[in-house]
Amino acid sequence: MANIKSAIKRVRTNRDQREHNISIKSDMRSQVKRVESLVEGKDTENAKEALQSAIAKIDKAVQKGIIHKNKGNRQKARLTKKVNDLSA
C-alpha cells in the first residue's frame, strides 16, 4: 500500500475511475446482447430500436476512451448487418 498522501489519492481515484469504466462497459455489452437476442427471436421492429440505443452506448464508450475506435466501429457494423439481414 502507498505511504505518500498523493499516491494514496492516486490509488483511490484510479479505483473509482476503473469502477466507472466497468459500469459503462457492462451497460454497453448488455445493449449489444439485447440486440443479438432480438435478432435471434426475429423481432425486427424492436431490434431496430435496440440497435439505435446500442450504437449510442458504443459511441459513448469510444468517446470516453473505454474501448478503441476500431472496435466500436466493428461492433456497430456487425450489429447493423445482423439487423439488416433480419429485415431483408
PDB file with one MODEL, atoms N, CA, C and O in Angstrom:
MODEL        1
ATOM      1  N   MET A   1       0.844  -1.184   0.000  1.00  0.00           N
ATOM      2  CA  MET A   1       0.000   0.000   0.000  1.00  0.00           C
ATOM      3  C   MET A   1       0.884   1.239   0.000  1.00  0.00           C
ATOM      4  O   MET A   1       1.957   1.257   0.602  1.00  0.00           O
ATOM      5  N   ALA A   2       0.414   2.262  -0.681  1.00  0.00           N
ATOM      6  CA  ALA A   2       1.167   3.503  -0.786  1.00  0.00           C
ATOM      7  C   ALA A   2       1.216   4.226   0.555  1.00  0.00           C
ATOM      8  O   ALA A   2       0.272   4.166   1.342  1.00  0.00           O
ATOM      9  N   ASN A   3       2.334   4.910   0.801  1.00  0.00           N
ATOM     10  CA  ASN A   3       2.522   5.649   2.045  1.00  0.00           C
ATOM     11  C   ASN A   3       2.363   7.156   1.860  1.00  0.00           C
ATOM     12  O   ASN A   3       1.946   7.859   2.781  1.00  0.00           O
ATOM     13  N   ILE A   4       2.692   7.644   0.678  1.00  0.00           N
ATOM     14  CA  ILE A   4       2.652   9.079   0.419  1.00  0.00           C
ATOM     15  C   ILE A   4       1.208   9.498   0.123  1.00  0.00           C
ATOM     16  O   ILE A   4       0.454   8.780  -0.533  1.00  0.00           O
ATOM     17  N   LYS A   5       0.852  10.672   0.623  1.00  0.00           N
ATOM     18  CA  LYS A   5      -0.536  11.139   0.524  1.00  0.00           C
ATOM     19  C   LYS A   5      -1.025  11.211  -0.924  1.00  0.00           C
ATOM     20  O   LYS A   5      -2.147  10.804  -1.224  1.00  0.00           O
ATOM     21  N   SER A   6      -0.187  11.727  -1.810  1.00  0.00           N
ATOM     22  CA  SER A   6      -0.599  11.838  -3.211  1.00  0.00           C
ATOM     23  C   SER A   6      -0.753  10.467  -3.858  1.00  0.00           C
ATOM     24  O   SER A   6      -1.619  10.276  -4.711  1.00  0.00           O
ATOM     25  N   ALA A   7       0.078   9.516  -3.457  1.00  0.00           N
ATOM     26  CA  ALA A   7      -0.023   8.161  -4.000  1.00  0.00           C
ATOM     27  C   ALA A   7      -1.287   7.469  -3.499  1.00  0.00           C
ATOM     28  O   ALA A   7      -1.921   6.711  -4.233  1.00  0.00           O
ATOM     29  N   ILE A   8      -1.645   7.732  -2.252  1.00  0.00           N
ATOM     30  CA  ILE A   8      -2.883   7.165  -1.693  1.00  0.00           C
ATOM     31  C   ILE A   8      -4.088   7.704  -2.462  1.00  0.00           C
ATOM     32  O   ILE A   8      -5.012   6.959  -2.787  1.00  0.00           O
ATOM     33  N   LYS A   9      -4.067   9.007  -2.748  1.00  0.00           N
ATOM     34  CA  LYS A   9      -5.157   9.621  -3.502  1.00  0.00           C
ATOM     35  C   LYS A   9      -5.202   9.057  -4.923  1.00  0.00           C
ATOM     36  O   LYS A   9      -6.283   8.806  -5.455  1.00  0.00           O
ATOM     37  N   ARG A  10      -4.051   8.859  -5.531  1.00  0.00           N
ATOM     38  CA  ARG A  10      -3.980   8.324  -6.887  1.00  0.00           C
ATOM     39  C   ARG A  10      -4.573   6.916  -6.934  1.00  0.00           C
ATOM     40  O   ARG A  10      -5.292   6.581  -7.875  1.00  0.00           O
ATOM     41  N   VAL A  11      -4.283   6.097  -5.935  1.00  0.00           N
ATOM     42  CA  VAL A  11      -4.844   4.737  -5.866  1.00  0.00           C
ATOM     43  C   VAL A  11      -6.361   4.818  -5.776  1.00  0.00           C
ATOM     44  O   VAL A  11      -7.068   4.064  -6.445  1.00  0.00           O
ATOM     45  N   ARG A  12      -6.860   5.728  -4.954  1.00  0.00           N
ATOM     46  CA  ARG A  12      -8.303   5.870  -4.768  1.00  0.00           C
ATOM     47  C   ARG A  12      -8.976   6.354  -6.056  1.00  0.00           C
ATOM     48  O   ARG A  12     -10.007   5.810  -6.454  1.00  0.00           O
ATOM     49  N   THR A  13      -8.407   7.363  -6.704  1.00  0.00           N
ATOM     50  CA  THR A  13      -9.023   7.882  -7.926  1.00  0.00           C
ATOM     51  C   THR A  13      -8.972   6.854  -9.047  1.00  0.00           C
ATOM     52  O   THR A  13      -9.913   6.745  -9.834  1.00  0.00           O
ATOM     53  N   ASN A  14      -7.871   6.094  -9.126  1.00  0.00           N
ATOM     54  CA  ASN A  14      -7.777   5.044 -10.146  1.00  0.00           C
ATOM     55  C   ASN A  14      -8.854   3.988  -9.939  1.00  0.00           C
ATOM     56  O   ASN A  14      -9.473   3.532 -10.900  1.00  0.00           O
ATOM     57  N   ARG A  15      -9.079   3.599  -8.690  1.00  0.00           N
ATOM     58  CA  ARG A  15     -10.091   2.592  -8.376  1.00  0.00           C
ATOM     59  C   ARG A  15     -11.483   3.104  -8.753  1.00  0.00           C
ATOM     60  O   ARG A  15     -12.275   2.384  -9.360  1.00  0.00           O
ATOM     61  N   ASP A  16     -11.769   4.352  -8.386  1.00  0.00           N
ATOM     62  CA  ASP A  16     -13.077   4.923  -8.696  1.00  0.00           C
ATOM     63  C   ASP A  16     -13.303   5.010 -10.200  1.00  0.00           C
ATOM     64  O   ASP A  16     -14.389   4.693 -10.684  1.00  0.00           O
ATOM     65  N   GLN A  17     -12.284   5.439 -10.938  1.00  0.00           N
ATOM     66  CA  GLN A  17     -12.415   5.564 -12.392  1.00  0.00           C
ATOM     67  C   GLN A  17     -12.582   4.197 -13.036  1.00  0.00           C
ATOM     68  O   GLN A  17     -13.344   4.049 -13.992  1.00  0.00           O
ATOM     69  N   ARG A  18     -11.876   3.200 -12.520  1.00  0.00           N
ATOM     70  CA  ARG A  18     -11.994   1.839 -13.046  1.00  0.00           C
ATOM     71  C   ARG A  18     -13.416   1.310 -12.855  1.00  0.00           C
ATOM     72  O   ARG A  18     -13.977   0.701 -13.765  1.00  0.00           O
ATOM     73  N   GLU A  19     -13.994   1.538 -11.688  1.00  0.00           N
ATOM     74  CA  GLU A  19     -15.368   1.102 -11.431  1.00  0.00           C
ATOM     75  C   GLU A  19     -16.352   1.808 -12.360  1.00  0.00           C
ATOM     76  O   GLU A  19     -17.306   1.198 -12.841  1.00  0.00           O
ATOM     77  N   HIS A  20     -16.118   3.088 -12.608  1.00  0.00           N
ATOM     78  CA  HIS A  20     -16.972   3.855 -13.514  1.00  0.00           C
ATOM     79  C   HIS A  20     -16.877   3.304 -14.928  1.00  0.00           C
ATOM     80  O   HIS A  20     -17.896   3.137 -15.597  1.00  0.00           O
ATOM     81  N   ASN A  21     -15.657   3.019 -15.391  1.00  0.00           N
ATOM     82  CA  ASN A  21     -15.456   2.474 -16.730  1.00  0.00           C
ATOM     83  C   ASN A  21     -16.109   1.099 -16.869  1.00  0.00           C
ATOM     84  O   ASN A  21     -16.705   0.789 -17.900  1.00  0.00           O
ATOM     85  N   ILE A  22     -15.993   0.275 -15.817  1.00  0.00           N
ATOM     86  CA  ILE A  22     -16.582  -1.058 -15.857  1.00  0.00           C
ATOM     87  C   ILE A  22     -18.095  -0.970 -15.997  1.00  0.00           C
ATOM     88  O   ILE A  22     -18.696  -1.763 -16.723  1.00  0.00           O
ATOM     89  N   SER A  23     -18.719  -0.015 -15.311  1.00  0.00           N
ATOM     90  CA  SER A  23     -20.175   0.105 -15.396  1.00  0.00           C
ATOM     91  C   SER A  23     -20.612   0.537 -16.800  1.00  0.00           C
ATOM     92  O   SER A  23     -21.620   0.046 -17.309  1.00  0.00           O
ATOM     93  N   ILE A  24     -19.873   1.438 -17.420  1.00  0.00           N
ATOM     94  CA  ILE A  24     -20.210   1.876 -18.776  1.00  0.00           C
ATOM     95  C   ILE A  24     -20.032   0.722 -19.758  1.00  0.00           C
ATOM     96  O   ILE A  24     -20.872   0.506 -20.631  1.00  0.00           O
ATOM     97  N   LYS A  25     -18.942  -0.010 -19.612  1.00  0.00           N
ATOM     98  CA  LYS A  25     -18.657  -1.140 -20.498  1.00  0.00           C
ATOM     99  C   LYS A  25     -19.715  -2.232 -20.339  1.00  0.00           C
ATOM    100  O   LYS A  25     -20.153  -2.829 -21.322  1.00  0.00           O
ATOM    101  N   SER A  26     -20.116  -2.483 -19.108  1.00  0.00           N
ATOM    102  CA  SER A  26     -21.121  -3.507 -18.832  1.00  0.00           C
ATOM    103  C   SER A  26     -22.461  -3.123 -19.457  1.00  0.00           C
ATOM    104  O   SER A  26     -23.137  -3.967 -20.046  1.00  0.00           O
ATOM    105  N   ASP A  27     -22.839  -1.875 -19.334  1.00  0.00           N
ATOM    106  CA  ASP A  27     -24.088  -1.401 -19.916  1.00  0.00           C
ATOM    107  C   ASP A  27     -24.054  -1.518 -21.436  1.00  0.00           C
ATOM    108  O   ASP A  27     -25.051  -1.883 -22.059  1.00  0.00           O
ATOM    109  N   MET A  28     -22.909  -1.208 -22.027  1.00  0.00           N
ATOM    110  CA  MET A  28     -22.752  -1.321 -23.473  1.00  0.00           C
ATOM    111  C   MET A  28     -22.921  -2.772 -23.908  1.00  0.00           C
ATOM    112  O   MET A  28     -23.627  -3.054 -24.876  1.00  0.00           O
ATOM    113  N   ARG A  29     -22.276  -3.689 -23.196  1.00  0.00           N
ATOM    114  CA  ARG A  29     -22.366  -5.113 -23.538  1.00  0.00           C
ATOM    115  C   ARG A  29     -23.805  -5.616 -23.397  1.00  0.00           C
ATOM    116  O   ARG A  29     -24.263  -6.426 -24.202  1.00  0.00           O
ATOM    117  N   SER A  30     -24.505  -5.141 -22.389  1.00  0.00           N
ATOM    118  CA  SER A  30     -25.899  -5.553 -22.190  1.00  0.00           C
ATOM    119  C   SER A  30     -26.759  -5.120 -23.371  1.00  0.00           C
ATOM    120  O   SER A  30     -27.620  -5.877 -23.819  1.00  0.00           O
ATOM    121  N   GLN A  31     -26.537  -3.914 -23.875  1.00  0.00           N
ATOM    122  CA  GLN A  31     -27.303  -3.434 -25.021  1.00  0.00           C
ATOM    123  C   GLN A  31     -27.005  -4.257 -26.272  1.00  0.00           C
ATOM    124  O   GLN A  31     -27.906  -4.563 -27.054  1.00  0.00           O
ATOM    125  N   VAL A  32     -25.723  -4.615 -26.454  1.00  0.00           N
ATOM    126  CA  VAL A  32     -25.335  -5.426 -27.611  1.00  0.00           C
ATOM    127  C   VAL A  32     -26.006  -6.802 -27.527  1.00  0.00           C
ATOM    128  O   VAL A  32     -26.531  -7.300 -28.523  1.00  0.00           O
ATOM    129  N   LYS A  33     -25.988  -7.410 -26.344  1.00  0.00           N
ATOM    130  CA  LYS A  33     -26.615  -8.717 -26.170  1.00  0.00           C
ATOM    131  C   LYS A  33     -28.122  -8.637 -26.387  1.00  0.00           C
ATOM    132  O   LYS A  33     -28.726  -9.581 -26.897  1.00  0.00           O
ATOM    133  N   ARG A  34     -28.728  -7.526 -26.006  1.00  0.00           N
ATOM    134  CA  ARG A  34     -30.163  -7.336 -26.192  1.00  0.00           C
ATOM    135  C   ARG A  34     -30.511  -7.327 -27.678  1.00  0.00           C
ATOM    136  O   ARG A  34     -31.495  -7.938 -28.094  1.00  0.00           O
ATOM    137  N   VAL A  35     -29.699  -6.632 -28.476  1.00  0.00           N
ATOM    138  CA  VAL A  35     -29.923  -6.601 -29.924  1.00  0.00           C
ATOM    139  C   VAL A  35     -29.778  -8.006 -30.502  1.00  0.00           C
ATOM    140  O   VAL A  35     -30.598  -8.444 -31.308  1.00  0.00           O
ATOM    141  N   GLU A  36     -28.721  -8.707 -30.078  1.00  0.00           N
ATOM    142  CA  GLU A  36     -28.484 -10.049 -30.615  1.00  0.00           C
ATOM    143  C   GLU A  36     -29.611 -11.006 -30.254  1.00  0.00           C
ATOM    144  O   GLU A  36     -29.989 -11.847 -31.070  1.00  0.00           O
ATOM    145  N   SER A  37     -30.151 -10.893 -29.050  1.00  0.00           N
ATOM    146  CA  SER A  37     -31.252 -11.777 -28.659  1.00  0.00           C
ATOM    147  C   SER A  37     -32.519 -11.448 -29.444  1.00  0.00           C
ATOM    148  O   SER A  37     -33.276 -12.353 -29.794  1.00  0.00           O
ATOM    149  N   LEU A  38     -32.763 -10.172 -29.725  1.00  0.00           N
ATOM    150  CA  LEU A  38     -33.922  -9.798 -30.525  1.00  0.00           C
ATOM    151  C   LEU A  38     -33.776 -10.278 -31.970  1.00  0.00           C
ATOM    152  O   LEU A  38     -34.762 -10.654 -32.604  1.00  0.00           O
ATOM    153  N   VAL A  39     -32.554 -10.264 -32.484  1.00  0.00           N
ATOM    154  CA  VAL A  39     -32.307 -10.766 -33.833  1.00  0.00           C
ATOM    155  C   VAL A  39     -32.562 -12.276 -33.869  1.00  0.00           C
ATOM    156  O   VAL A  39     -33.161 -12.786 -34.816  1.00  0.00           O
ATOM    157  N   GLU A  40     -32.108 -12.984 -32.837  1.00  0.00           N
ATOM    158  CA  GLU A  40     -32.360 -14.426 -32.773  1.00  0.00           C
ATOM    159  C   GLU A  40     -33.847 -14.718 -32.712  1.00  0.00           C
ATOM    160  O   GLU A  40     -34.317 -15.685 -33.311  1.00  0.00           O
ATOM    161  N   GLY A  41     -34.590 -13.890 -31.993  1.00  0.00           N
ATOM    162  CA  GLY A  41     -36.034 -14.054 -31.887  1.00  0.00           C
ATOM    163  C   GLY A  41     -36.799 -13.520 -33.083  1.00  0.00           C
ATOM    164  O   GLY A  41     -38.028 -13.584 -33.117  1.00  0.00           O
ATOM    165  N   LYS A  42     -36.079 -12.992 -34.066  1.00  0.00           N
ATOM    166  CA  LYS A  42     -36.655 -12.450 -35.299  1.00  0.00           C
ATOM    167  C   LYS A  42     -37.675 -11.332 -35.040  1.00  0.00           C
ATOM    168  O   LYS A  42     -38.703 -11.247 -35.712  1.00  0.00           O
ATOM    169  N   ASP A  43     -37.375 -10.486 -34.063  1.00  0.00           N
ATOM    170  CA  ASP A  43     -38.232  -9.345 -33.720  1.00  0.00           C
ATOM    171  C   ASP A  43     -37.640  -8.094 -34.373  1.00  0.00           C
ATOM    172  O   ASP A  43     -36.835  -7.387 -33.766  1.00  0.00           O
ATOM    173  N   THR A  44     -38.045  -7.833 -35.604  1.00  0.00           N
ATOM    174  CA  THR A  44     -37.412  -6.798 -36.424  1.00  0.00           C
ATOM    175  C   THR A  44     -37.567  -5.396 -35.845  1.00  0.00           C
ATOM    176  O   THR A  44     -36.581  -4.669 -35.726  1.00  0.00           O
ATOM    177  N   GLU A  45     -38.770  -5.010 -35.489  1.00  0.00           N
ATOM    178  CA  GLU A  45     -39.015  -3.643 -35.033  1.00  0.00           C
ATOM    179  C   GLU A  45     -38.262  -3.332 -33.738  1.00  0.00           C
ATOM    180  O   GLU A  45     -37.597  -2.303 -33.627  1.00  0.00           O
ATOM    181  N   ASN A  46     -38.374  -4.224 -32.776  1.00  0.00           N
ATOM    182  CA  ASN A  46     -37.672  -3.996 -31.512  1.00  0.00           C
ATOM    183  C   ASN A  46     -36.163  -4.064 -31.686  1.00  0.00           C
ATOM    184  O   ASN A  46     -35.429  -3.367 -30.985  1.00  0.00           O
ATOM    185  N   ALA A  47     -35.689  -4.894 -32.612  1.00  0.00           N
ATOM    186  CA  ALA A  47     -34.252  -4.994 -32.874  1.00  0.00           C
ATOM    187  C   ALA A  47     -33.713  -3.680 -33.435  1.00  0.00           C
ATOM    188  O   ALA A  47     -32.607  -3.259 -33.096  1.00  0.00           O
ATOM    189  N   LYS A  48     -34.501  -3.040 -34.294  1.00  0.00           N
ATOM    190  CA  LYS A  48     -34.071  -1.760 -34.866  1.00  0.00           C
ATOM    191  C   LYS A  48     -33.985  -0.685 -33.790  1.00  0.00           C
ATOM    192  O   LYS A  48     -33.049   0.115 -33.779  1.00  0.00           O
ATOM    193  N   GLU A  49     -34.953  -0.666 -32.891  1.00  0.00           N
ATOM    194  CA  GLU A  49     -34.925   0.311 -31.796  1.00  0.00           C
ATOM    195  C   GLU A  49     -33.760   0.032 -30.847  1.00  0.00           C
ATOM    196  O   GLU A  49     -33.068   0.954 -30.414  1.00  0.00           O
ATOM    197  N   ALA A  50     -33.552  -1.239 -30.532  1.00  0.00           N
ATOM    198  CA  ALA A  50     -32.458  -1.610 -29.633  1.00  0.00           C
ATOM    199  C   ALA A  50     -31.109  -1.317 -30.277  1.00  0.00           C
ATOM    200  O   ALA A  50     -30.145  -0.981 -29.589  1.00  0.00           O
ATOM    201  N   LEU A  51     -31.046  -1.445 -31.602  1.00  0.00           N
ATOM    202  CA  LEU A  51     -29.794  -1.154 -32.315  1.00  0.00           C
ATOM    203  C   LEU A  51     -29.405   0.309 -32.130  1.00  0.00           C
ATOM    204  O   LEU A  51     -28.229   0.618 -31.934  1.00  0.00           O
ATOM    205  N   GLN A  52     -30.377   1.206 -32.190  1.00  0.00           N
ATOM    206  CA  GLN A  52     -30.074   2.627 -32.026  1.00  0.00           C
ATOM    207  C   GLN A  52     -29.514   2.928 -30.636  1.00  0.00           C
ATOM    208  O   GLN A  52     -28.570   3.707 -30.500  1.00  0.00           O
ATOM    209  N   SER A  53     -30.090   2.313 -29.614  1.00  0.00           N
ATOM    210  CA  SER A  53     -29.577   2.557 -28.262  1.00  0.00           C
ATOM    211  C   SER A  53     -28.221   1.897 -28.071  1.00  0.00           C
ATOM    212  O   SER A  53     -27.371   2.429 -27.356  1.00  0.00           O
ATOM    213  N   ALA A  54     -28.003   0.745 -28.700  1.00  0.00           N
ATOM    214  CA  ALA A  54     -26.702   0.070 -28.604  1.00  0.00           C
ATOM    215  C   ALA A  54     -25.619   0.895 -29.287  1.00  0.00           C
ATOM    216  O   ALA A  54     -24.506   1.013 -28.776  1.00  0.00           O
ATOM    217  N   ILE A  55     -25.945   1.458 -30.429  1.00  0.00           N
ATOM    218  CA  ILE A  55     -24.971   2.299 -31.145  1.00  0.00           C
ATOM    219  C   ILE A  55     -24.619   3.520 -30.305  1.00  0.00           C
ATOM    220  O   ILE A  55     -23.460   3.932 -30.260  1.00  0.00           O
ATOM    221  N   ALA A  56     -25.613   4.098 -29.641  1.00  0.00           N
ATOM    222  CA  ALA A  56     -25.347   5.259 -28.783  1.00  0.00           C
ATOM    223  C   ALA A  56     -24.416   4.880 -27.632  1.00  0.00           C
ATOM    224  O   ALA A  56     -23.505   5.638 -27.300  1.00  0.00           O
ATOM    225  N   LYS A  57     -24.635   3.715 -27.021  1.00  0.00           N
ATOM    226  CA  LYS A  57     -23.780   3.262 -25.915  1.00  0.00           C
ATOM    227  C   LYS A  57     -22.366   2.990 -26.402  1.00  0.00           C
ATOM    228  O   LYS A  57     -21.397   3.332 -25.725  1.00  0.00           O
ATOM    229  N   ILE A  58     -22.242   2.372 -27.584  1.00  0.00           N
ATOM    230  CA  ILE A  58     -20.914   2.084 -28.144  1.00  0.00           C
ATOM    231  C   ILE A  58     -20.184   3.392 -28.432  1.00  0.00           C
ATOM    232  O   ILE A  58     -19.007   3.534 -28.101  1.00  0.00           O
ATOM    233  N   ASP A  59     -20.880   4.345 -29.047  1.00  0.00           N
ATOM    234  CA  ASP A  59     -20.254   5.635 -29.359  1.00  0.00           C
ATOM    235  C   ASP A  59     -19.800   6.357 -28.094  1.00  0.00           C
ATOM    236  O   ASP A  59     -18.739   6.981 -28.080  1.00  0.00           O
ATOM    237  N   LYS A  60     -20.599   6.272 -27.035  1.00  0.00           N
ATOM    238  CA  LYS A  60     -20.234   6.929 -25.781  1.00  0.00           C
ATOM    239  C   LYS A  60     -18.990   6.277 -25.181  1.00  0.00           C
ATOM    240  O   LYS A  60     -18.120   6.971 -24.654  1.00  0.00           O
ATOM    241  N   ALA A  61     -18.899   4.942 -25.257  1.00  0.00           N
ATOM    242  CA  ALA A  61     -17.724   4.239 -24.734  1.00  0.00           C
ATOM    243  C   ALA A  61     -16.472   4.599 -25.530  1.00  0.00           C
ATOM    244  O   ALA A  61     -15.390   4.751 -24.962  1.00  0.00           O
ATOM    245  N   VAL A  62     -16.624   4.734 -26.842  1.00  0.00           N
ATOM    246  CA  VAL A  62     -15.488   5.133 -27.685  1.00  0.00           C
ATOM    247  C   VAL A  62     -15.075   6.560 -27.352  1.00  0.00           C
ATOM    248  O   VAL A  62     -13.886   6.858 -27.238  1.00  0.00           O
ATOM    249  N   GLN A  63     -16.052   7.435 -27.197  1.00  0.00           N
ATOM    250  CA  GLN A  63     -15.786   8.842 -26.904  1.00  0.00           C
ATOM    251  C   GLN A  63     -15.025   8.993 -25.588  1.00  0.00           C
ATOM    252  O   GLN A  63     -14.152   9.853 -25.471  1.00  0.00           O
ATOM    253  N   LYS A  64     -15.349   8.166 -24.606  1.00  0.00           N
ATOM    254  CA  LYS A  64     -14.702   8.246 -23.302  1.00  0.00           C
ATOM    255  C   LYS A  64     -13.387   7.467 -23.258  1.00  0.00           C
ATOM    256  O   LYS A  64     -12.690   7.482 -22.244  1.00  0.00           O
ATOM    257  N   GLY A  65     -13.047   6.786 -24.357  1.00  0.00           N
ATOM    258  CA  GLY A  65     -11.781   6.062 -24.414  1.00  0.00           C
ATOM    259  C   GLY A  65     -11.807   4.721 -23.703  1.00  0.00           C
ATOM    260  O   GLY A  65     -10.754   4.172 -23.379  1.00  0.00           O
ATOM    261  N   ILE A  66     -12.992   4.188 -23.458  1.00  0.00           N
ATOM    262  CA  ILE A  66     -13.105   2.914 -22.758  1.00  0.00           C
ATOM    263  C   ILE A  66     -12.838   1.754 -23.705  1.00  0.00           C
ATOM    264  O   ILE A  66     -12.235   0.753 -23.318  1.00  0.00           O
ATOM    265  N   ILE A  67     -13.294   1.894 -24.963  1.00  0.00           N
ATOM    266  CA  ILE A  67     -12.944   0.916 -25.989  1.00  0.00           C
ATOM    267  C   ILE A  67     -12.320   1.663 -27.161  1.00  0.00           C
ATOM    268  O   ILE A  67     -12.504   2.872 -27.308  1.00  0.00           O
ATOM    269  N   HIS A  68     -11.584   0.934 -27.990  1.00  0.00           N
ATOM    270  CA  HIS A  68     -10.898   1.530 -29.130  1.00  0.00           C
ATOM    271  C   HIS A  68     -11.905   1.880 -30.222  1.00  0.00           C
ATOM    272  O   HIS A  68     -12.946   1.237 -30.355  1.00  0.00           O
ATOM    273  N   LYS A  69     -11.577   2.908 -30.999  1.00  0.00           N
ATOM    274  CA  LYS A  69     -12.447   3.388 -32.066  1.00  0.00           C
ATOM    275  C   LYS A  69     -12.760   2.283 -33.077  1.00  0.00           C
ATOM    276  O   LYS A  69     -13.907   2.140 -33.502  1.00  0.00           O
ATOM    277  N   ASN A  70     -11.754   1.505 -33.462  1.00  0.00           N
ATOM    278  CA  ASN A  70     -11.975   0.456 -34.450  1.00  0.00           C
ATOM    279  C   ASN A  70     -12.870  -0.650 -33.911  1.00  0.00           C
ATOM    280  O   ASN A  70     -13.684  -1.207 -34.648  1.00  0.00           O
ATOM    281  N   LYS A  71     -12.725  -0.971 -32.631  1.00  0.00           N
ATOM    282  CA  LYS A  71     -13.586  -1.988 -32.027  1.00  0.00           C
ATOM    283  C   LYS A  71     -15.031  -1.523 -32.018  1.00  0.00           C
ATOM    284  O   LYS A  71     -15.941  -2.305 -32.294  1.00  0.00           O
ATOM    285  N   GLY A  72     -15.246  -0.254 -31.703  1.00  0.00           N
ATOM    286  CA  GLY A  72     -16.591   0.293 -31.707  1.00  0.00           C
ATOM    287  C   GLY A  72     -17.210   0.246 -33.096  1.00  0.00           C
ATOM    288  O   GLY A  72     -18.372  -0.129 -33.253  1.00  0.00           O
ATOM    289  N   ASN A  73     -16.431   0.626 -34.097  1.00  0.00           N
ATOM    290  CA  ASN A  73     -16.932   0.591 -35.472  1.00  0.00           C
ATOM    291  C   ASN A  73     -17.232  -0.834 -35.918  1.00  0.00           C
ATOM    292  O   ASN A  73     -18.222  -1.080 -36.608  1.00  0.00           O
ATOM    293  N   ARG A  74     -16.381  -1.763 -35.525  1.00  0.00           N
ATOM    294  CA  ARG A  74     -16.585  -3.166 -35.887  1.00  0.00           C
ATOM    295  C   ARG A  74     -17.868  -3.712 -35.253  1.00  0.00           C
ATOM    296  O   ARG A  74     -18.644  -4.401 -35.914  1.00  0.00           O
ATOM    297  N   GLN A  75     -18.088  -3.402 -33.973  1.00  0.00           N
ATOM    298  CA  GLN A  75     -19.295  -3.867 -33.295  1.00  0.00           C
ATOM    299  C   GLN A  75     -20.548  -3.283 -33.934  1.00  0.00           C
ATOM    300  O   GLN A  75     -21.535  -3.991 -34.135  1.00  0.00           O
ATOM    301  N   LYS A  76     -20.509  -1.986 -34.255  1.00  0.00           N
ATOM    302  CA  LYS A  76     -21.666  -1.342 -34.865  1.00  0.00           C
ATOM    303  C   LYS A  76     -21.962  -1.951 -36.235  1.00  0.00           C
ATOM    304  O   LYS A  76     -23.122  -2.178 -36.579  1.00  0.00           O
ATOM    305  N   ALA A  77     -20.912  -2.216 -37.016  1.00  0.00           N
ATOM    306  CA  ALA A  77     -21.101  -2.787 -38.351  1.00  0.00           C
ATOM    307  C   ALA A  77     -21.703  -4.189 -38.264  1.00  0.00           C
ATOM    308  O   ALA A  77     -22.609  -4.518 -39.029  1.00  0.00           O
ATOM    309  N   ARG A  78     -21.215  -5.006 -37.352  1.00  0.00           N
ATOM    310  CA  ARG A  78     -21.720  -6.373 -37.224  1.00  0.00           C
ATOM    311  C   ARG A  78     -23.169  -6.384 -36.759  1.00  0.00           C
ATOM    312  O   ARG A  78     -23.985  -7.149 -37.274  1.00  0.00           O
ATOM    313  N   LEU A  79     -23.491  -5.531 -35.780  1.00  0.00           N
ATOM    314  CA  LEU A  79     -24.872  -5.477 -35.303  1.00  0.00           C
ATOM    315  C   LEU A  79     -25.813  -4.975 -36.396  1.00  0.00           C
ATOM    316  O   LEU A  79     -26.901  -5.520 -36.586  1.00  0.00           O
ATOM    317  N   THR A  80     -25.393  -3.942 -37.107  1.00  0.00           N
ATOM    318  CA  THR A  80     -26.219  -3.383 -38.171  1.00  0.00           C
ATOM    319  C   THR A  80     -26.462  -4.414 -39.260  1.00  0.00           C
ATOM    320  O   THR A  80     -27.568  -4.519 -39.789  1.00  0.00           O
ATOM    321  N   LYS A  81     -25.423  -5.175 -39.594  1.00  0.00           N
ATOM    322  CA  LYS A  81     -25.558  -6.218 -40.616  1.00  0.00           C
ATOM    323  C   LYS A  81     -26.557  -7.278 -40.169  1.00  0.00           C
ATOM    324  O   LYS A  81     -27.373  -7.732 -40.971  1.00  0.00           O
ATOM    325  N   LYS A  82     -26.504  -7.678 -38.905  1.00  0.00           N
ATOM    326  CA  LYS A  82     -27.445  -8.684 -38.399  1.00  0.00           C
ATOM    327  C   LYS A  82     -28.884  -8.180 -38.485  1.00  0.00           C
ATOM    328  O   LYS A  82     -29.781  -8.917 -38.895  1.00  0.00           O
ATOM    329  N   VAL A  83     -29.101  -6.935 -38.101  1.00  0.00           N
ATOM    330  CA  VAL A  83     -30.451  -6.371 -38.128  1.00  0.00           C
ATOM    331  C   VAL A  83     -30.931  -6.216 -39.569  1.00  0.00           C
ATOM    332  O   VAL A  83     -32.089  -6.503 -39.871  1.00  0.00           O
ATOM    333  N   ASN A  84     -30.047  -5.764 -40.459  1.00  0.00           N
ATOM    334  CA  ASN A  84     -30.438  -5.585 -41.858  1.00  0.00           C
ATOM    335  C   ASN A  84     -30.737  -6.934 -42.518  1.00  0.00           C
ATOM    336  O   ASN A  84     -31.679  -7.034 -43.304  1.00  0.00           O
ATOM    337  N   ASP A  85     -29.962  -7.959 -42.214  1.00  0.00           N
ATOM    338  CA  ASP A  85     -30.225  -9.280 -42.767  1.00  0.00           C
ATOM    339  C   ASP A  85     -31.561  -9.822 -42.268  1.00  0.00           C
ATOM    340  O   ASP A  85     -32.250 -10.545 -42.986  1.00  0.00           O
ATOM    341  N   LEU A  86     -31.920  -9.473 -41.045  1.00  0.00           N
ATOM    342  CA  LEU A  86     -33.189  -9.916 -40.487  1.00  0.00           C
ATOM    343  C   LEU A  86     -34.366  -9.289 -41.234  1.00  0.00           C
ATOM    344  O   LEU A  86     -35.358  -9.960 -41.518  1.00  0.00           O
ATOM    345  N   SER A  87     -34.250  -8.018 -41.545  1.00  0.00           N
ATOM    346  CA  SER A  87     -35.358  -7.318 -42.183  1.00  0.00           C
ATOM    347  C   SER A  87     -35.436  -7.592 -43.684  1.00  0.00           C
ATOM    348  O   SER A  87     -36.458  -7.322 -44.315  1.00  0.00           O
ATOM    349  N   ALA A  88     -34.362  -8.124 -44.250  1.00  0.00           N
ATOM    350  CA  ALA A  88     -34.353  -8.389 -45.715  1.00  0.00           C
ATOM    351  C   ALA A  88     -35.056  -9.688 -46.074  1.00  0.00           C
ATOM    352  O   ALA A  88     -35.131 -10.044 -47.250  1.00  0.00           O
TER     353      ALA A  88
ENDMDL
END
